[in-house]
Amino acid sequence: MTITVRAGEALPPLRIPITPTLIVSGALASRDYQDVHHDAEAAREKGSPDIFMNILTTNGLVGRYITDHFGPRVHLRKVAIRLGAPNYPGDEMVLTGEVTSVADGTAEVAVTGTNAIGRHVTGTVTVELSPGSPTGAVR
């Protein structure tokens, strides 16, 4: 099976429920022990209404979004993201993406993740297409 990758291609949205378990487990998995990612009372004392997702969890979810779309044979070469509105428990983040360029065996994808209060993440991901594939095609 061949999947052709073209500039302008929109990736299907990925809806991710933001649960306390996701926030806490992501922080623990990335060894981010800041209390604002697991202790609601401490988060409130520091001005946040609740615990919130850390950047490393967001980075992992962006990577998952890309590899879910392109498949296991691609390699993430660069993930450059910027955080905006926090992801709080009880919300949902919707990741969307668009292929912005395809050249020399790589594709660049613009990614945005939004929640109820705005843009949580924006950025770009550079993906190396599977070895031996013609530019713009993943086998």
VMD Tcl script that draws the C-alpha trace (Angstrom):
set ca {
  {0.00 0.00 0.00}
  {1.29 3.45 -0.92}
  {0.18 6.64 0.76}
  {1.00 9.78 -1.18}
  {1.98 12.78 0.92}
  {1.34 16.20 -0.60}
  {1.73 19.77 0.59}
  {-1.66 21.11 1.62}
  {-2.88 17.73 2.86}
  {-4.90 18.03 6.07}
  {-4.46 15.39 8.73}
  {-7.65 14.17 10.41}
  {-8.23 15.66 13.87}
  {-7.31 13.71 16.98}
  {-9.47 14.33 20.05}
  {-7.73 13.70 23.38}
  {-9.67 13.84 26.66}
  {-7.58 15.65 29.27}
  {-7.91 13.62 32.45}
  {-6.11 14.00 35.76}
  {-4.56 10.58 35.11}
  {-3.14 11.71 31.75}
  {-1.67 14.87 33.28}
  {-0.13 13.14 36.30}
  {1.14 10.07 34.46}
  {2.66 12.22 31.69}
  {4.49 14.34 34.25}
  {5.75 11.27 36.10}
  {6.82 9.50 32.90}
  {8.86 12.54 31.88}
  {10.27 12.92 35.43}
  {8.68 16.33 35.87}
  {7.86 16.36 39.57}
  {6.67 19.97 39.72}
  {3.72 20.01 42.10}
  {1.52 21.98 39.65}
  {1.27 18.80 37.54}
  {-0.04 16.53 40.31}
  {-1.20 18.53 43.35}
  {-4.35 20.60 42.76}
  {-4.02 22.50 46.04}
  {-0.42 23.50 45.26}
  {-1.45 24.51 41.75}
  {-4.19 26.75 43.17}
  {-1.74 28.31 45.66}
  {0.42 29.23 42.67}
  {-2.48 30.86 40.80}
  {-3.75 28.03 38.61}
  {-7.33 26.77 38.92}
  {-6.14 23.13 38.79}
  {-3.22 20.91 37.81}
  {-2.13 21.29 34.19}
  {-0.28 19.32 31.52}
  {3.48 19.71 31.16}
  {5.24 20.45 27.87}
  {6.86 17.01 27.62}
  {3.48 15.30 27.68}
  {2.24 17.68 25.00}
  {5.37 16.98 22.94}
  {4.70 13.24 23.19}
  {1.08 13.65 22.15}
  {2.12 15.70 19.12}
  {4.58 12.95 18.17}
  {1.87 10.33 18.57}
  {-0.47 12.35 16.37}
  {2.09 12.43 13.57}
  {3.12 8.76 13.76}
  {-0.51 7.64 14.04}
  {-1.10 9.38 10.70}
  {2.08 8.51 8.78}
  {2.70 5.08 10.27}
  {5.46 3.34 12.17}
  {8.07 3.52 9.38}
  {8.53 7.29 9.52}
  {11.07 9.01 11.76}
  {10.43 12.24 13.62}
  {13.44 14.41 12.82}
  {12.36 17.63 14.51}
  {9.51 18.62 16.79}
  {9.33 22.35 17.49}
  {6.36 23.39 19.62}
  {5.21 26.34 21.67}
  {2.66 26.17 24.48}
  {-0.23 28.57 24.92}
  {-3.44 27.97 26.91}
  {-3.01 25.29 29.60}
  {-4.61 21.85 29.34}
  {-6.71 21.34 32.49}
  {-8.53 18.17 33.61}
  {-12.02 17.79 32.23}
  {-11.18 19.51 28.94}
  {-10.40 18.03 25.54}
  {-7.51 18.87 23.24}
  {-8.09 18.57 19.50}
  {-4.94 18.18 17.43}
  {-5.05 19.19 13.77}
  {-2.31 19.31 11.18}
  {-1.46 20.24 7.64}
  {1.47 19.12 5.49}
  {3.24 22.35 4.55}
  {6.04 20.93 2.40}
  {7.40 17.69 0.98}
  {10.96 17.48 -0.37}
  {14.02 15.24 -0.32}
  {12.32 12.42 1.54}
  {10.91 14.61 4.31}
  {7.60 16.23 5.05}
  {6.94 19.20 7.31}
  {3.65 19.34 9.17}
  {2.15 22.37 10.94}
  {0.34 21.20 14.08}
  {-2.16 22.98 16.33}
  {-3.82 21.69 19.48}
  {-6.82 23.57 20.85}
  {-8.92 23.28 23.98}
  {-11.88 25.17 25.42}
  {-9.79 28.23 26.30}
  {-7.70 28.51 23.14}
  {-4.60 27.17 21.47}
  {-2.69 24.86 23.76}
  {0.11 24.04 21.32}
  {1.35 25.24 17.94}
  {4.38 24.05 16.07}
  {5.95 22.11 13.26}
  {7.12 18.53 12.93}
  {9.64 17.38 10.35}
  {9.13 13.75 9.36}
  {11.59 11.59 7.43}
  {9.60 9.35 5.17}
  {10.38 5.64 5.11}
  {13.82 4.73 3.71}
  {13.76 3.78 0.06}
  {10.43 5.49 -0.63}
  {10.20 8.01 -3.42}
  {9.90 11.57 -2.15}
  {6.34 12.21 -1.10}
  {5.32 8.59 -0.65}
  {5.22 6.35 2.37}
  {5.07 2.59 1.77}
}
mol new
graphics top color blue
foreach p $ca { graphics top sphere $p radius 0.5 }
foreach p [lrange $ca 0 end-1] q [lrange $ca 1 end] { graphics top cylinder $p $q radius 0.2 }
display resetview
